[in-house]
Every structure is written in C-alpha cells, then in structure tokens.
Amino acid sequence: MPDVLGWRATYGVVTPSTNTVVQPEYDDMRPPGVTNHVARMHIPNDPVTSDADFAELIRRIDGALEGALERVMTADPDHIILGISAESIWGGGLEAARAIQSRVERLTGGRPFTQAADALPAALKALGISGPIGLVTPYFPVAHAHLANYLGEIGCEVAAAKHLSRSGPVDIAKTSLADLRAAIAEVNRPEVRAIIQFGANLPMARLAASAEVWLGKPVIAINAATYWHALRSRGITDRMRGLGRLMEEC
C-alpha cells in the first residue's frame, strides 16, 4: 500500500545539518503525490577561512553520511537523494561517486539513489550541452581541481570559474542574489555553452531559471538538476514552471 501523501514517491533526502536551502528548494520542486523526508548529516558551523578548512569540512560531511542514512531509512523511503554536491565528486570524480553509491546501497538495501554526479551529465544530455562551461560555486579554490576533473570526465571544459569562498557552511545560504548574479555574469564568456552551479546550499534554483532568460543559454542549478533526475528516474514527468528549462521542458 502506498504512502497516503507520497503515493507517487517518498524521497529520503540526506543533507548537512547546516544546509538551509536544499529542503525548501526541493519542496518547491515537489509535484503532487511526492513527499520529501530530510535527515541531517551533523556537522558544526565552524568558520571556513582557507583551503584546509574547506577540505576539513568535506571530511566531516563524509563522516556523517552513514548516520544520516540510518535515520532516514526508518521512514522507509522509496528513493534516496544525496543533497550535497561536493561530496558526490570529491577526491575522484565519477570513481568517487561510485564509492558513495556503494556506501548508500549497503545501508539501504540497494534503494534507488540520486546524487549530483549522476544528475548533471543526464541534465546536460537532456539539454544537448557539451563543450565549454562557466562554473559558479560557494567553495574555496581547493575545490576547483576536483570539479574540473569531474566535469572533464563528463565532457565539459571549465572555461571560467567563480569560487565565492564563503566563510562557513551556513554562510553559503546567506549569499546575496546580487552576488550570485554578478558571479553568473563573470563566468558568462562568449564561448560558454552553459553555466553550472555547484554547492547545494546556494539559493540558486529560481535565480538560475531567470538567468536563462536574460542570458539565452542554460543555467543549471545543482539542486534543480538533482531533484529533476530523481523525479525522472521514477517516471515522474510533471513540468514545473519557474524552475528552468530542465523542469519545464525535459
């Protein structure tokens, strides 16, 4: 018997305890008959002032994965979503993503699983995008090599990047829309085919959708791509207005 409110799908969402954007943005993209159930990966909101601090933040998030999965599995979700993008590719691109998937499958009995590393190439394919891209993140520069390696694996060259170097995990969600618009404009070089935003705690889903209108090219917010992939992988094809071409057309 299906869940009464989540009769089409119940998603178990695992995201850091400091993340204030994934839950509301995923709920914005939730069609009728779909419910989201969030478990938090406990990390402190410590200051991030250097590449070393940022690397330590990722280490702490990674160490909290299993505990959050155990908690969310008590709700018996149909499908698991990893609501953090950096961990999905950190330290090895697609190979790192496969390691994350194996860890998730061990604790969930092989439950269907969506993460950014798999969602993004599917989104690019759906939009017909390959070649040079612009990249916007809230991260410190230490993240660039990890992201460039992963993006190269899926056929994208990083032509321009803006890493905002936010001062802590919660501070990411406080990035102003003006700063995000400026970052998008900075990486929007003529050769760029699309702009990709990493960092699941950046409030980008609706801004990216509006930026597509004034730039005339795809702007892919990582939360929109991840949730789109989770929906489409379950055959849920509702078109959601105001959330970009992926959700409206693909």
C-alpha positions in Angstrom: 0.0 0.0 0.0 1.5 3.4 -1.0 2.0 6.3 1.4 -1.1 8.4 1.6 0.5 11.7 0.8 3.5 10.3 -1.1 1.6 8.0 -3.3 3.9 8.6 -6.3 7.2 8.6 -4.4 8.7 9.3 -1.0 12.2 10.7 -1.1 14.7 10.3 1.7 16.9 13.3 1.5 20.3 13.4 3.2 21.9 16.8 3.6 24.2 18.6 6.0 22.7 19.9 9.2 24.0 23.4 8.2 22.1 23.4 4.9 19.1 25.6 4.8 18.5 25.6 1.1 18.1 22.0 0.0 14.9 21.4 1.9 12.9 24.5 0.7 14.2 24.2 -2.8 13.3 20.5 -3.1 9.9 21.2 -1.7 9.4 24.0 -4.3 10.0 21.3 -7.0 7.8 18.6 -5.4 4.8 17.7 -7.5 1.6 16.4 -6.1 1.8 12.9 -4.7 5.6 13.2 -3.9 7.0 13.9 -0.4 10.5 14.7 0.9 11.8 13.4 4.2 15.1 15.1 5.3 17.8 13.5 7.5 20.7 15.8 8.6 24.4 14.9 8.4 25.5 16.5 11.7 28.4 18.9 11.3 29.4 22.1 13.2 29.0 25.5 11.7 32.7 26.3 12.1 34.4 29.2 10.2 35.9 28.4 6.9 38.8 30.7 6.1 41.2 28.6 4.0 41.5 25.7 1.6 42.5 23.5 4.5 39.3 24.5 6.4 37.2 23.7 3.4 38.8 20.2 3.0 38.1 19.5 6.6 34.5 20.5 6.2 34.1 17.9 3.4 35.8 15.3 5.5 33.3 15.9 8.3 30.4 15.8 6.0 31.6 12.5 4.5 32.0 11.0 8.0 28.3 11.9 8.8 26.8 10.1 5.8 26.1 6.7 7.3 24.4 8.1 10.4 22.0 10.2 8.4 21.2 7.3 6.1 20.3 5.1 9.1 18.0 7.8 10.4 16.2 8.5 7.1 15.7 4.7 6.4 13.4 4.5 9.4 10.9 6.4 7.3 11.1 3.6 4.6 11.6 6.0 1.7 11.2 4.8 -1.9 14.3 6.6 -3.1 17.4 8.3 -1.6 18.7 11.7 -2.7 22.1 13.0 -1.6 21.5 16.7 -1.0 25.1 17.8 -1.2 27.0 18.2 -4.4 30.7 18.4 -3.4 30.8 15.1 -1.6 29.4 13.4 -4.8 32.7 14.0 -6.7 35.3 14.9 -4.1 38.6 13.1 -4.5 38.0 11.2 -7.7 35.1 12.4 -9.9 33.0 9.6 -11.2 35.0 7.0 -9.3 34.3 8.9 -6.0 30.6 8.9 -7.0 30.5 5.2 -7.4 32.1 4.8 -4.0 29.4 7.0 -2.4 26.7 4.9 -4.2 28.2 1.7 -2.9 28.1 3.1 0.7 24.5 4.2 0.3 23.4 0.8 -1.2 25.0 -1.1 1.7 22.8 0.8 4.2 19.6 1.0 2.1 19.4 -2.5 0.6 20.0 -1.2 -2.9 17.3 1.5 -2.7 17.2 3.7 -5.8 19.7 6.6 -5.4 20.3 10.0 -6.9 23.4 12.2 -6.5 24.7 15.3 -8.3 27.5 13.4 -10.1 24.9 11.3 -12.0 22.2 14.0 -12.3 24.4 16.6 -14.0 25.5 14.5 -17.1 21.9 13.5 -17.5 20.8 17.1 -17.4 23.5 18.2 -19.9 22.4 15.4 -22.3 18.8 16.3 -22.0 19.6 19.9 -22.8 22.0 19.0 -25.6 25.0 20.7 -24.0 28.7 19.8 -24.4 31.9 21.8 -24.5 33.0 24.8 -22.5 31.0 25.8 -19.4 31.1 28.5 -16.8 31.2 27.3 -13.2 29.9 29.1 -10.0 30.4 27.7 -6.5 30.5 28.9 -2.9 33.7 26.9 -2.3 37.3 27.8 -1.7 39.8 27.4 -4.6 40.8 23.9 -3.3 37.6 22.6 -4.8 38.5 23.7 -8.4 40.7 20.7 -9.3 38.1 18.2 -8.0 35.3 19.9 -10.0 37.4 20.4 -13.2 38.4 16.7 -13.1 34.8 15.5 -12.8 33.5 18.0 -15.4 36.2 16.8 -17.8 35.1 13.3 -17.3 31.6 14.1 -18.4 32.8 16.1 -21.4 32.8 19.7 -20.1 35.8 22.0 -20.1 35.7 24.8 -17.5 36.2 28.0 -19.4 35.6 30.3 -16.5 35.0 29.8 -12.8 34.0 31.9 -9.8 34.5 30.4 -6.4 32.9 32.6 -3.8 34.9 31.3 -0.8 32.1 31.7 1.7 33.1 32.0 5.4 31.2 29.0 6.7 28.6 26.3 5.9 25.6 28.4 7.0 27.1 31.5 5.4 26.7 29.9 2.0 22.9 30.3 2.2 23.3 33.9 3.0 25.0 34.7 -0.3 23.0 37.6 -1.8 21.2 37.3 -5.1 23.2 40.3 -6.3 26.5 38.5 -5.6 25.1 35.4 -7.4 24.0 37.5 -10.4 27.5 39.0 -10.6 29.1 35.6 -10.4 26.9 34.4 -13.3 27.8 37.4 -15.4 31.5 37.0 -14.6 31.7 33.4 -16.0 29.4 34.1 -19.0 32.1 34.2 -21.6 31.1 34.1 -25.3 32.4 30.5 -25.7 30.5 29.2 -22.7 27.7 26.9 -23.7 26.1 26.7 -20.3 26.6 27.8 -16.7 26.7 25.2 -14.0 26.3 26.0 -10.3 27.7 23.6 -7.6 27.0 24.0 -3.9 23.7 22.7 -2.7 23.4 25.4 0.0 23.4 28.3 -2.6 19.9 29.6 -3.2 20.1 29.3 -7.0 17.2 27.4 -8.4 14.9 30.3 -9.2 17.7 32.7 -10.0 19.2 30.2 -12.4 15.8 29.9 -14.2 15.5 33.7 -14.6 19.2 33.9 -15.7 18.4 31.6 -18.6 16.0 34.2 -19.9 18.4 37.1 -19.9 21.5 35.1 -21.0 19.8 33.0 -23.6 21.6 29.8 -22.5 21.1 27.1 -19.9 22.0 27.9 -16.3 21.9 24.7 -14.3 21.4 24.9 -10.6 22.6 21.8 -8.9 19.6 21.3 -6.7 17.3 21.6 -9.7 19.3 19.1 -11.7 19.5 16.6 -8.8 15.8 16.7 -8.0 14.9 16.6 -11.7 16.9 13.5 -12.1 15.3 11.9 -9.0 11.8 12.6 -10.4 12.6 11.5 -14.0 14.3 8.3 -12.8 11.0 7.3 -11.3 9.0 8.2 -14.4 7.5 11.4 -12.8 7.5 13.8 -15.7 5.5 16.8 -14.4 6.6 20.1 -15.8 7.3 22.7 -13.2 7.2 26.4 -14.3 9.7 28.9 -13.0 12.4 26.4 -12.2 14.3 26.4 -15.5 14.4 24.6 -18.8 15.1 21.2 -17.2 12.0 21.2 -15.1 9.9 22.9 -17.7 11.0 21.1 -20.9 12.9 17.9 -20.2 
